[in-house]
Amino acid sequence: MIVQTIHEILNPFDVYEKKHGYGVALFMIAGSIHSNPQFIVKFYKTGILRTVDQNDLVVYGNPTAGEKLNPEGIQVRKQDVECL
């Protein structure tokens, strides 16, 4: 039997995923000790919801907390920048 827990993220945060672009993480699915957490993300450009593995997401920093907004070394597709 597989037991998973879905957590609603009370403060949704912006993310970037290479295949689908920019979105907002709304829920986290906590699997087991054998699987990575996954997130249910709503993508801004299309409005679709997708379940995305944590390894496929980039989370942006909070400048008010002294973090850089854009992580270093991340390549963003040109069409994703144009949709903002």
SULMOSUL-V815586 format. One record per residue. N is the residue number from 0. PSI is psi in whole degrees, 0 to 359 (NA if undefined). NEAR is the number of other C-alpha atoms within 12 Angstrom. D_LAST is the distance of its C-alpha to the last C-alpha in Angstrom with 2 decimals. Layout:
BEGIN
[[N & PSI & NEAR & D_LAST] [N & PSI & NEAR & D_LAST]]
END
This chain:
BEGIN
[[0 & 135 & 5 & 42.46] [1 & 127 & 10 & 38.82] [2 & 124 & 12 & 37.72] [3 & 152 & 17 & 34.06] [4 & 135 & 15 & 32.54] [5 & 126 & 18 & 29.23] [6 & 129 & 19 & 27.92] [7 & 132 & 17 & 25.46] [8 & 114 & 17 & 23.14] [9 & 331 & 11 & 23.82] [10 & 83 & 12 & 20.97] [11 & 146 & 20 & 18.05] [12 & 153 & 26 & 15.91] [13 & 142 & 27 & 12.57] [14 & 166 & 33 & 13.24] [15 & 135 & 36 & 12.30] [16 & 133 & 33 & 14.56] [17 & 320 & 22 & 15.30] [18 & 325 & 19 & 16.00] [19 & 349 & 28 & 13.36] [20 & 213 & 33 & 10.26] [21 & 146 & 35 & 8.68] [22 & 188 & 35 & 10.77] [23 & 131 & 34 & 13.31] [24 & 123 & 35 & 16.97] [25 & 323 & 26 & 19.33] [26 & 153 & 27 & 22.70] [27 & 134 & 28 & 24.66] [28 & 114 & 25 & 27.48] [29 & 111 & 23 & 30.29] [30 & 247 & 20 & 32.46] [31 & 186 & 15 & 35.55] [32 & 350 & 10 & 36.74] [33 & 1 & 10 & 36.37] [34 & 153 & 15 & 32.66] [35 & 153 & 17 & 29.36] [36 & 149 & 24 & 27.45] [37 & 157 & 26 & 24.72] [38 & 143 & 38 & 21.74] [39 & 117 & 31 & 20.58] [40 & 135 & 38 & 16.79] [41 & 122 & 27 & 14.63] [42 & 134 & 30 & 11.61] [43 & 317 & 23 & 8.52] [44 & 320 & 21 & 8.23] [45 & 338 & 15 & 12.02] [46 & 2 & 14 & 13.33] [47 & 155 & 16 & 16.10] [48 & 137 & 20 & 18.04] [49 & 148 & 27 & 19.35] [50 & 123 & 27 & 21.90] [51 & 135 & 31 & 20.91] [52 & 147 & 25 & 23.42] [53 & 330 & 24 & 22.95] [54 & 346 & 17 & 23.46] [55 & 1 & 22 & 20.35] [56 & 147 & 30 & 17.95] [57 & 127 & 31 & 16.62] [58 & 131 & 27 & 16.57] [59 & 152 & 24 & 15.06] [60 & 171 & 18 & 17.65] [61 & 103 & 14 & 18.51] [62 & 330 & 11 & 19.05] [63 & 344 & 8 & 21.43] [64 & 10 & 9 & 23.60] [65 & 10 & 8 & 23.78] [66 & 155 & 13 & 21.52] [67 & 139 & 13 & 19.06] [68 & 312 & 17 & 15.39] [69 & 121 & 18 & 14.76] [70 & 150 & 18 & 17.63] [71 & 146 & 13 & 19.71] [72 & 14 & 7 & 20.20] [73 & 126 & 16 & 17.06] [74 & 121 & 16 & 15.94] [75 & 135 & 22 & 12.28] [76 & 145 & 16 & 12.03] [77 & 318 & 12 & 10.78] [78 & 335 & 14 & 9.29] [79 & 323 & 21 & 7.11] [80 & 323 & 14 & 5.74] [81 & 336 & 11 & 5.56] [82 & 349 & 16 & 3.81] [83 & NA & 12 & 0.00]]
END
